[in-house]
Amino acid sequence: MEIRAQALEDNFRWLAEIAPQAELLAIVKANAYGHGLQICAPAVVRAGARWLGVTSVEEGVAARAVCSDAEILVISGVFRGQGGDAIQNRLTVVAWEPWHLDELESAGAESGQIPVHLEIDTGMSRQGVDPNELTPLLARFGSGSPLRLDGVMTHLFAADEADGAVTQDQLARLEVALQQVKAAGLKPTRLNVGNSAALLGGQAATLGALAERFGMKTMLRPGLALYGLAPEFDPASEGGEPARLVAAHKRLQPVLTWKTKIVGVRAVAAGTVVGYNGTFVATEPMKLALLAAGYADGLDRKLGNRFGVLVRGQRAPLVGRISMDQAVIDVTEIDGVEAGDKVVLLGSQGAETISAFDHARAGGTIPWEVFTRIASRVSRVSV
């Protein structure tokens, strides 16, 4: 994988420009969406990111090793026994369970103030405190505790739905929770809400107004857009895509190119069986090329017989089942293909491009999974 760090930096700067009143939390969880934390976290910091978002304390420790001065938010909370590591590495933790606060408080009793982002469940039922159970948690941030409520967070789980009805309902629930926070006498600094879809779909102004009503700063959490893809809205808006989304398709730059090489080329006769269980049989004399990439590298097994890759700037169909470490392509119509030729699995070659959305549509999944399943044995190289 070739990682264009400059493209990532440019993407971050552009996203910051279109939401000038917001603070951006650059999402680098899951090994920077599979792009490589060690390359991507420093890149977004160079571009101006003050905050990085990771999933776990383990990811936070890894991010701290390459970004000594960044603020790092651990989005999925802590396990028991991890409070010490979180505090030692200056990680800000998202919390929503009383025992999360117990863990942090007991581990950091002598360390001064411990910043926390409190997550509210506004309807996703994944993580976050039910607003009806919020009062006891708010009481934990009293003057006698080292805990400091730095932010209030929720996750807009349908921000890519064009009508916005679910998001409006979530924000209404969030506002009720914020009124409870205010009534408790607490003054959090940040309202941590909104992903790439919210940012590009025009929700930044709404979130900004909500934050302002409660004396808070807006924090947005771009992920997919950082890596060069604008989320697709479902269904498409009757009035067309929001202006920022149209601009994003033109402005955002894909950050990665995933390549492999041809191992060898062979001619086969009509009737030749290709791959496990004979799911492809040559109907005519063909020329086949073997690739050094398979499902253990992240090439979805479902793509066999239904997808193509790029060699010498042309599409070459995948034939037969994809194996653990190898795949076969049909290069009958492509002249001069030989062992050692570069093959693009995801990215551009010549005038042709294969996107993560292309992979996702063929495999029945989403671009996030396409990126994050690319295996660690595929080296990430900054270019």
N, C-alpha and C positions, 0 to 999 in steps of 0.2 A: 504494500500500500504506500503510495506516494501522498504525503500530506502537505498541502500548500498552506503553510502557516500564514503567509501574507494575505491569502484570501480570507482566512479565518479572522485576522485582524481587521481587514476591510469590512467584513460582514458585521462585526461587533460595532465598529465606528458608525456604520450606516444605521444600525438599529438604535444606537444611542442618539443619533441626530433626529430620528423621527419621533422619539419620545423624550424630548429634552428636559421635561420636568420630573422624569422618573429616574430612579437608580436601577441599573441592570444587574441582576444576579446571573452571571454566566454559568449555565448548566454544563458541568464537565463530569457528571456521574457516569457510571458504566464505562469507565475508561474513555471518557469524552465521547460518548455515543459510539464507541468502538474505534475512534480516530487516534487514540493514544493520549493519555493524560499528560505524560511527560513532555510532549510536544505542544499540546493544545492549551493547557493551563497557563504556562508562561506566555504563550502568544496572546491570549485575551487580556492578560495583565498588562502586557506591553501596549495593547490597544486602548487601555484605560479602565479596564474592569477592576473594581475594588473588591467585589464579592464573587466567590466561586461557590457553586452548589454541587454537593456530592450526596450519595445515598447513605453511606455508613461511616462510622468512626474509622474503620480501616481505610476507606477511600480518603477520608479527611487527613489521616496521617500521611498517606502517599502524596496528597496535594500539598500539604505543608512542606514536605521535603523539597519540592521544586518551586514553591511560591512562599517564601518566608514571611512576607509582609501582608499577604492578602487576608481579607476576612473570609472565613470558610464556614458555610452553613451545612450541617448534617441534616438532610431532609427527612430521613426515615427514623429518627430518634436513636436511642441508645439501648443496648442490652445491659442487663445487670452486670456490674463489674467493669463497665467501660467508662464510667464517669471520670476516673482519674486520667485515662488517656485523652479524653475529650478536653479536659481542662489543661493538662500539660501541653497539649498541642494547640491551645488557644482556638478551639473549635466552638462555634455557636451551634447549639443543638435545638432542633424542633422537638417540642414536647406536647403531649396531650393526655398523658396518664399521670396520676398522682405519683406512682413509683418512679417515673422519669425524673420528676422533681426531687424525690427522695435521693435518687442515685447521684444527681448532680450536686445537691446540697451537702450530702455526706462526704463526697469526694473532694469538694472544694471549700469546705468550711473556713479554711485559713487563707484562701487565695484572693479574697476581695470579692468584688461583684462578678456574678456569673450571668452573662447575657443569654436569654432564651427567646425563641420564637414560639408562640403558643398557637397551635393549629386548631381551627374550628371546623367541625364537620358540617358543611352546608348542604349535604345531600348525596355525596358520593358513597358514604358508608364504607370507607376504606380505612383512613386514619383521621384522627381529629376528635376533639371533645364535642359531645352533644351540647348544644347551647343550653339545654335544660339542666346540664350538670356542670355548668361553667363556674358558678359562684364559689364553690370550695377551692377550685384551682386558682382563681383570682386572689383569694385570701392568702395564698402561699407567697405572694409577692409583697408582703408587708415590710415595714421599715426594719424589722429585726432579722430579715432573711438576706443572705447574699445573692439570692436570685433577683435578676432585673429583667423586666418585660421589655425586651428590645423591639419585638415585632409581633404582629398578629397576622396569621397566615390562613389561607384556604386554597383549595385547588378547584379551578373551573374545569369540570370534567367534560363539558360539552361546548367549549368555546369555538369549536370548528363547525357547529351547526348554525346555518345561515340565519335562521329566524331569531336566534338569541333568547328564546323563551326560557330555557333551562338556566342560562346564565343570569337572567334578570331575577329569577326566583332565588338563585343562590346568593346574589348580592343583597336581596331583601333580607334573607336570613342572616347574612353577615352583618348587616347594619344593626339588626336587633342585638347581636352579640357585642358589637362595638359600643352600643349604648350601655350594656352591662359593664363593660370594661371601664367606660367613663364614670359610671355611677360608683364603681369601686375605688375611684380616686387615682387610677393608674393612667400613665401617660406614655404609652409605647411610642417609639420613634417611627417605626415603619409599618405600612400596610403591605404585606408581602403576598400579592395576588396577581395572577395573569401570566400565561405562557406565550409561546410564539403566536398561536392562533389569536389570542386576545390582543396582543400587540399589533399584529398585522391586520386584524379584523376591525380595528377602530375602537377597542374597548379602553384604551389608555386614558382618554379624556374622562370617561365615566368613572374609572377607578381613581383617577386623580381628584375628581370632585368629591368622591366618597372619603378619600384620605384627608382632604383638606377640611372637611366638615368636622373631623375629629382631631385636627391638629397634628396629622401624621404625614410622612413622606411616602410617595408611591414607590414600591419596589416591584419590578417585573422580572420574569424568569424565562428568557429566551433559551430554547434548547435547539430544536431542529433547525430553526432559521440561522443560528450561528454557523451551522455546517453546510449552509447553502441551499436549503430546501424550504419553500413556503408551504405550510400545511394546506391541504385541499379541503374546501368547505363542502358540507353535505346537508341538504341539497344545495346546488348552486343558487345564489341569490337571483331573484327575478330581475333586479335592476343591474345585474352584472356584478363582478367582483368589486369589493371595496378598493378605493384608489390606492391605498397602501399595499394591498395584496398584488395589484397589477404591477406596481412599481417594484415589489419584491421579486417577482418572477424575472424582471429585467436586471435587477441590481445585485441580488445575492449570487455569490459564486460558490459552486461546489468545491469542497475542500479536499476530497480524496479521489484518487484513482487507484483501482484495484487491478493488478496485473498478474499474469503468470506467463509461462513459456510453453512452447510446443516441445514435447519429448521426442516424438517421432511421427512420421507420415507413412501410410500404407495404402496400397490399392486393394480393393476387395471386389469380388464378383457378385453378380446378382444372386440373391438368395442367402447371402452371408448374414449370420446372426451377430448382433452387436450388443454387448453388455449382459448384465445379470438378467436371467429369466427370459431372454430373447424378446424384449419389448420393442425392439426395432430390427427389422429385416430389410436388407438392401433390395430395392426393386429393380436396380440396374447397376452396372459397374460404377463404383464410387471411389473417391479418394477421402480417407479419414485421417484425422490428426488427433493424437493423444495429448491431453493437457495435464500438467502437474498441479491439479486443484480438484478437490472433491468436497463432500459434505463435511468432513472433519475440518476443513478450512473455512466453512461457512457458506459454501455454494449449495443452496437448497436442493435437496434430493428431488423435490417435486418439479424442478425445472427441466428434467430430462424429457426429451421429445416435445418440448413446448416453449423453448426459449433459445436465444442465440447470443453469441458473444462476438467480439470484434477482432479480426485478424487482417492485417494489410489494409485497414480502413474499410473492411466490408463485413457484413453480418454472416456468421457461420452458425448454422443450427446445431444445438446439442442433440446428439442421437444416442438412444439407449439410456439406461439408467445411470445416474451419476453414482460413482463409487465413493468409498471413504476418502481416497486420496487422489483419484483421477476422474477425468471425464473425457468423452470423445465428441469431436465436432466433425461436421461434413464440410470439407473444403473442395469439393468436386469442381465448383464454379469459380474458385479463386486461384489465380495463376501463381506459381512460384513458391508456394508455402513449403517451408522446410523446418527441420528441427532447430530450435533456438529462437524462432520467431516469437516476438512478444504478442500476447493476447490480452485484450482488455475485457475484464469481467464486469467492471462498473466504472464508468467514466467515458472519456472521449478518445477517439483515434481517428485522425483525418476529419472528415465532415460528419462522422457518425457519433452518436452519444447514447449510452445506456445509463439511465438514472436509477436511483434507489426506488423510485415510484414504479419504474418498469419491472424491476425485480419483484416488488411487492404485489403488483397486479397479477403477474404470472404465477406467483406462489401463494396467492390468497392470504397475504399478510399486510403489514404496514412498513414504511421505510425505517422506523425506529428499530424494528426487529432485524431488518436487512443489515443495517449498520452494526448493531451490537452483537450479532452472532458471528461476525468475522473473527476467526479464531486467533488466539494469542501467538500461534506459531507462524502466522502471516506477519512478517516484519513491517513495522511502521517507520517510514523514512521521510524526514523533513526535506522538502525541495523548494 
